[in-house]
Amino acid sequence: MAIVNATPDGNAPRPTGPGAAPGPFVGIGLPMALAVALAGKRRVVALEPEAIATAGLDQIEDPMIGCLLLGSKADALDIIADLVEAGYRGPVTVVAPPLPNPRMVERELSRAAKPMAVKLVVR
């Protein structure tokens, strides 16, 4: 099932510039409460890891992806690999438990996500 940025008349361009609503926050395998906390003013869309290839994430304007470093169905490296394969190039926020060296983990995730900007959030 593709995620669609619906507009009132279906094909009208989304408003851009100051005051325009940002694109969605897509929580991949994230608990909804955590996705809402990370989304800010973005609307939240839940997506299962196995649906990445068919979700059309590369077609969404101004999206943000969130996932867990260590998820029950897939970890962040698996999700990042699937996102790259699906053509997604936007930002990814990875949520991790306390780590001894979070900068090292963020560097490794960034290397795997070459076309994307990765931010590690420790919670």
Buried (B, 14 or more C-beta within 10 A) or exposed (E): EEBEBEEEEEEEEEEEEEEEEBBBBBBBBBEEEBBBBBBEEBEBBBBEBEBBEEBBBEEBEBBBBBBBBEBEEBBBBBBBBBBBEBEBBBBBBBBBEEEEEBEEBBEBBBEBBEEBEBBBBEE
